[in-house]
Amino acid sequence: MNKRLFVAGLPFAATEDEIKNLFTQAGTVVSVTIITDKFTGRSKGFGFIEMDTPEEADKAIKTLHDTDFGGRKLVVAEAKPMEKREFTPRNDRGDDRRDRRGGYSR
């Protein structure tokens, strides 16, 4: 079963292939995902690595966490499921905030 890792401190210019090559020291890399800014397309400096087995993922954490990669210190940890965020429209908050859409009052 695959295990997903969270990796922070990635160099902004790092490619998926470079990251994959680094993590192959610990075992088989199934996938690499670099998180990018949706407007600029620039890397945000973190991403997710999927390792083939939990043992390889644990080895990657032990060997690569707190090491230097491209001049930045890596943080490697087990990825946690994303917490569900509830959307609350601004006008349904239930507090006494005024509507701040702007414009002239009528």
C-alpha positions as protocol buffer text, in pm:
chain_id: "A"
residue {
  index: 1
  type: MET
  ca { x: 0 y: 0 z: 0 }
}
residue {
  index: 2
  type: ASN
  ca { x: 130 y: 345 z: -92 }
}
residue {
  index: 3
  type: LYS
  ca { x: 208 y: 605 z: 172 }
}
residue {
  index: 4
  type: ARG
  ca { x: 195 y: 979 z: 111 }
}
residue {
  index: 5
  type: LEU
  ca { x: 453 y: 1221 z: 251 }
}
residue {
  index: 6
  type: PHE
  ca { x: 438 y: 1598 z: 299 }
}
residue {
  index: 7
  type: VAL
  ca { x: 760 y: 1775 z: 201 }
}
residue {
  index: 8
  type: ALA
  ca { x: 830 y: 2143 z: 280 }
}
residue {
  index: 9
  type: GLY
  ca { x: 1138 y: 2355 z: 223 }
}
residue {
  index: 10
  type: LEU
  ca { x: 1168 y: 2261 z: -143 }
}
residue {
  index: 11
  type: PRO
  ca { x: 1375 y: 2496 z: -357 }
}
residue {
  index: 12
  type: PHE
  ca { x: 1141 y: 2703 z: -573 }
}
residue {
  index: 13
  type: ALA
  ca { x: 1330 y: 2599 z: -887 }
}
residue {
  index: 14
  type: ALA
  ca { x: 1326 y: 2224 z: -806 }
}
residue {
  index: 15
  type: THR
  ca { x: 1163 y: 1998 z: -1064 }
}
residue {
  index: 16
  type: GLU
  ca { x: 958 y: 1686 z: -1003 }
}
residue {
  index: 17
  type: ASP
  ca { x: 1237 y: 1476 z: -1156 }
}
residue {
  index: 18
  type: GLU
  ca { x: 1498 y: 1621 z: -917 }
}
residue {
  index: 19
  type: ILE
  ca { x: 1276 y: 1553 z: -618 }
}
residue {
  index: 20
  type: LYS
  ca { x: 1198 y: 1203 z: -741 }
}
residue {
  index: 21
  type: ASN
  ca { x: 1572 y: 1131 z: -781 }
}
residue {
  index: 22
  type: LEU
  ca { x: 1635 y: 1250 z: -424 }
}
residue {
  index: 23
  type: PHE
  ca { x: 1360 y: 1032 z: -275 }
}
residue {
  index: 24
  type: THR
  ca { x: 1460 y: 719 z: -468 }
}
residue {
  index: 25
  type: GLN
  ca { x: 1741 y: 689 z: -212 }
}
residue {
  index: 26
  type: ALA
  ca { x: 1472 y: 564 z: 27 }
}
residue {
  index: 27
  type: GLY
  ca { x: 1279 y: 344 z: -217 }
}
residue {
  index: 28
  type: THR
  ca { x: 1032 y: 345 z: -502 }
}
residue {
  index: 29
  type: VAL
  ca { x: 862 y: 680 z: -568 }
}
residue {
  index: 30
  type: VAL
  ca { x: 511 y: 640 z: -706 }
}
residue {
  index: 31
  type: SER
  ca { x: 437 y: 1010 z: -764 }
}
residue {
  index: 32
  type: VAL
  ca { x: 563 y: 1363 z: -698 }
}
residue {
  index: 33
  type: THR
  ca { x: 334 y: 1665 z: -676 }
}
residue {
  index: 34
  type: ILE
  ca { x: 473 y: 2018 z: -637 }
}
residue {
  index: 35
  type: ILE
  ca { x: 213 y: 2268 z: -516 }
}
residue {
  index: 36
  type: THR
  ca { x: 211 y: 2584 z: -728 }
}
residue {
  index: 37
  type: ASP
  ca { x: 45 y: 2925 z: -706 }
}
residue {
  index: 38
  type: LYS
  ca { x: -266 y: 2922 z: -922 }
}
residue {
  index: 39
  type: PHE
  ca { x: -203 y: 3271 z: -1059 }
}
residue {
  index: 40
  type: THR
  ca { x: 173 y: 3274 z: -1123 }
}
residue {
  index: 41
  type: GLY
  ca { x: 240 y: 2902 z: -1162 }
}
residue {
  index: 42
  type: ARG
  ca { x: 542 y: 2942 z: -932 }
}
residue {
  index: 43
  type: SER
  ca { x: 623 y: 2670 z: -679 }
}
residue {
  index: 44
  type: LYS
  ca { x: 509 y: 2738 z: -322 }
}
residue {
  index: 45
  type: GLY
  ca { x: 806 y: 2542 z: -185 }
}
residue {
  index: 46
  type: PHE
  ca { x: 617 y: 2234 z: -70 }
}
residue {
  index: 47
  type: GLY
  ca { x: 458 y: 1925 z: -215 }
}
residue {
  index: 48
  type: PHE
  ca { x: 365 y: 1561 z: -172 }
}
residue {
  index: 49
  type: ILE
  ca { x: 559 y: 1243 z: -245 }
}
residue {
  index: 50
  type: GLU
  ca { x: 393 y: 905 z: -268 }
}
residue {
  index: 51
  type: MET
  ca { x: 617 y: 614 z: -174 }
}
residue {
  index: 52
  type: ASP
  ca { x: 547 y: 251 z: -270 }
}
residue {
  index: 53
  type: THR
  ca { x: 542 y: 105 z: 84 }
}
residue {
  index: 54
  type: PRO
  ca { x: 506 y: 242 z: 438 }
}
residue {
  index: 55
  type: GLU
  ca { x: 856 y: 110 z: 518 }
}
residue {
  index: 56
  type: GLU
  ca { x: 1008 y: 314 z: 232 }
}
residue {
  index: 57
  type: ALA
  ca { x: 814 y: 621 z: 347 }
}
residue {
  index: 58
  type: ASP
  ca { x: 947 y: 580 z: 701 }
}
residue {
  index: 59
  type: LYS
  ca { x: 1299 y: 543 z: 562 }
}
residue {
  index: 60
  type: ALA
  ca { x: 1253 y: 863 z: 358 }
}
residue {
  index: 61
  type: ILE
  ca { x: 1142 y: 1051 z: 670 }
}
residue {
  index: 62
  type: LYS
  ca { x: 1440 y: 924 z: 872 }
}
residue {
  index: 63
  type: THR
  ca { x: 1703 y: 987 z: 603 }
}
residue {
  index: 64
  type: LEU
  ca { x: 1580 y: 1308 z: 436 }
}
residue {
  index: 65
  type: HIS
  ca { x: 1410 y: 1510 z: 711 }
}
residue {
  index: 66
  type: ASP
  ca { x: 1619 y: 1811 z: 816 }
}
residue {
  index: 67
  type: THR
  ca { x: 1870 y: 1767 z: 531 }
}
residue {
  index: 68
  type: ASP
  ca { x: 1988 y: 2030 z: 285 }
}
residue {
  index: 69
  type: PHE
  ca { x: 1846 y: 2023 z: -69 }
}
residue {
  index: 70
  type: GLY
  ca { x: 1928 y: 2306 z: -305 }
}
residue {
  index: 71
  type: GLY
  ca { x: 2027 y: 2536 z: -20 }
}
residue {
  index: 72
  type: ARG
  ca { x: 1706 y: 2481 z: 179 }
}
residue {
  index: 73
  type: LYS
  ca { x: 1638 y: 2254 z: 475 }
}
residue {
  index: 74
  type: LEU
  ca { x: 1376 y: 1988 z: 400 }
}
residue {
  index: 75
  type: VAL
  ca { x: 1088 y: 1901 z: 628 }
}
residue {
  index: 76
  type: VAL
  ca { x: 961 y: 1550 z: 555 }
}
residue {
  index: 77
  type: ALA
  ca { x: 660 y: 1411 z: 742 }
}
residue {
  index: 78
  type: GLU
  ca { x: 367 y: 1179 z: 696 }
}
residue {
  index: 79
  type: ALA
  ca { x: 90 y: 1358 z: 507 }
}
residue {
  index: 80
  type: LYS
  ca { x: -231 y: 1401 z: 703 }
}
residue {
  index: 81
  type: PRO
  ca { x: -575 y: 1407 z: 543 }
}
residue {
  index: 82
  type: MET
  ca { x: -695 y: 1754 z: 459 }
}
residue {
  index: 83
  type: GLU
  ca { x: -943 y: 1883 z: 713 }
}
residue {
  index: 84
  type: LYS
  ca { x: -1284 y: 1964 z: 577 }
}
residue {
  index: 85
  type: ARG
  ca { x: -1346 y: 2337 z: 570 }
}
residue {
  index: 86
  type: GLU
  ca { x: -1699 y: 2463 z: 571 }
}
residue {
  index: 87
  type: PHE
  ca { x: -1792 y: 2753 z: 348 }
}
residue {
  index: 88
  type: THR
  ca { x: -1996 y: 3027 z: 511 }
}
residue {
  index: 89
  type: PRO
  ca { x: -2113 y: 3307 z: 282 }
}
residue {
  index: 90
  type: ARG
  ca { x: -2028 y: 3653 z: 413 }
}
residue {
  index: 91
  type: ASN
  ca { x: -2390 y: 3760 z: 453 }
}
residue {
  index: 92
  type: ASP
  ca { x: -2481 y: 3444 z: 653 }
}
residue {
  index: 93
  type: ARG
  ca { x: -2231 y: 3491 z: 935 }
}
residue {
  index: 94
  type: GLY
  ca { x: -2499 y: 3585 z: 1183 }
}
residue {
  index: 95
  type: ASP
  ca { x: -2300 y: 3872 z: 1332 }
}
residue {
  index: 96
  type: ASP
  ca { x: -2362 y: 4245 z: 1320 }
}
residue {
  index: 97
  type: ARG
  ca { x: -2117 y: 4325 z: 1043 }
}
residue {
  index: 98
  type: ARG
  ca { x: -2242 y: 4564 z: 782 }
}
residue {
  index: 99
  type: ASP
  ca { x: -2262 y: 4467 z: 419 }
}
residue {
  index: 100
  type: ARG
  ca { x: -1936 y: 4601 z: 274 }
}
residue {
  index: 101
  type: ARG
  ca { x: -2006 y: 4570 z: -96 }
}
residue {
  index: 102
  type: GLY
  ca { x: -1943 y: 4939 z: -146 }
}
residue {
  index: 103
  type: GLY
  ca { x: -2137 y: 5183 z: -355 }
}
residue {
  index: 104
  type: TYR
  ca { x: -2376 y: 5458 z: -254 }
}
residue {
  index: 105
  type: SER
  ca { x: -2653 y: 5406 z: -3 }
}
residue {
  index: 106
  type: ARG
  ca { x: -3005 y: 5448 z: -137 }
}
